[in-house]
Amino acid sequence: MKNMTKDELRASFKNRRLALLPAERQLLDDQLLDGLKRLDLSAVRYVHIYLPIAKWKEYDTMPFIHWLRQYHPEIHIIVSVSELQHGTLEHFIWNTESVVENAWGIPELIVQPNTQRVNPTDIDLVVIPLLVCDREGNRIGYGKGYYDRFLQACRPDVQKVGISYFEPLETLIPADPWDVPLDRLITPAGFIVF
C-alpha cells in the first residue's frame, strides 16, 4: 500500500469491499453493529447516519437505526439529501418519510413540506461512510468532498465516527487542507480513537 495515491487507494479498497462474500459480510456487519452499540450516546440528541448504497456494498446502517429507535427513542436520527448542483448535503430528521435512490444510486428521503430540516451545528455525532483510513484518522471516501464540506459546517466538538470493514493503514493517506479527519473508527476488530 506504500506510495499509492488517493485514487489508487479508493479503487483498491472499493474492489476489496465488493469482493467480500455475503456470509463474510454478514459476520463483519454483526461485529460493526456491536461496535456501534458500544458508543457513548449519553450526551447525543442528534445523530447523523448515512443510508447505505447497496451496489457499493457499504455497511448497512439500518440495523443500527432500528436499534436506536428501540433503545434510544430520545435521539433524533438525521439523514442527508444531496444537492448535486452545489456538492452539498441538506439534513433532515428521519421519521416515517419514504426513501428513494437519487441519480447516483444513493438512498435519500423524499422531502415533504413537513419534513424537519436540521442545521449541522445541531448534530452531536456523525456516522461516516468510508473505504479506509490511516492511523491519523485521514479517510478515503468516494472523492466528491460532500462529507468534508458537511463536517466543516458542524460544531468543532461534533463526534466524527467512521465505519470500515478494514483496519487503518499504517501508511499515511495524503490529506488536503480541507479534509476533516475522524475522531474514532469502528472496525470489526473494535474501536480505534485518534
C-alpha positions, 0 to 999 in steps of 0.5 A, spaced: 500 500 500 506 504 500 506 510 495 499 509 492 495 515 491 488 517 493 485 514 487 489 508 487 487 507 494 479 508 493 479 503 487 483 498 491 479 498 497 472 499 493 474 492 489 476 489 496 469 491 499 465 488 493 469 482 493 467 480 500 462 474 500 455 475 503 456 470 509 463 474 510 459 480 510 454 478 514 459 476 520 463 483 519 456 487 519 454 483 526 461 485 529 460 493 526 453 493 529 456 491 536 461 496 535 456 501 534 452 499 540 458 500 544 458 508 543 457 513 548 450 516 546 449 519 553 450 526 551 447 525 543 440 528 541 442 528 534 445 523 530 447 523 523 447 516 519 448 515 512 443 510 508 447 505 505 448 504 497 447 497 496 451 496 489 457 499 493 456 494 498 457 499 504 455 497 511 448 497 512 446 502 517 439 500 518 440 495 523 443 500 527 437 505 526 432 500 528 436 499 534 436 506 536 429 507 535 428 501 540 433 503 545 434 510 544 427 513 542 430 520 545 435 521 539 433 524 533 436 520 527 438 525 521 439 523 514 442 527 508 439 529 501 444 531 496 444 537 492 448 535 486 448 542 483 452 545 489 456 538 492 452 539 498 448 535 503 441 538 506 439 534 513 433 532 515 430 528 521 428 521 519 421 519 521 416 515 517 418 519 510 419 514 504 426 513 501 428 513 494 435 512 490 437 519 487 441 519 480 447 516 483 444 510 486 444 513 493 438 512 498 435 519 500 428 521 503 423 524 499 422 531 502 415 533 504 413 540 506 413 537 513 419 534 513 424 537 519 430 540 516 436 540 521 442 545 521 449 541 522 451 545 528 445 541 531 448 534 530 452 531 536 455 525 532 456 523 525 456 516 522 461 516 516 461 512 510 468 510 508 473 505 504 479 506 509 483 510 513 490 511 516 492 511 523 491 519 523 484 518 522 485 521 514 479 517 510 478 515 503 471 516 501 468 516 494 472 523 492 466 528 491 468 532 498 460 532 500 462 529 507 468 534 508 464 540 506 458 537 511 463 536 517 466 543 516 459 546 517 458 542 524 460 544 531 468 543 532 466 538 538 461 534 533 463 526 534 466 524 527 465 516 527 467 512 521 465 505 519 470 500 515 470 493 514 478 494 514 483 496 519 487 503 518 493 503 514 499 504 517 501 508 511 499 515 511 493 517 506 495 524 503 490 529 506 488 536 503 487 542 507 480 541 507 479 534 509 476 533 516 479 527 519 475 522 524 475 522 531 474 514 532 473 508 527 469 502 528 472 496 525 470 489 526 476 488 530 473 494 535 474 501 536 480 505 534 480 513 537 485 518 534 
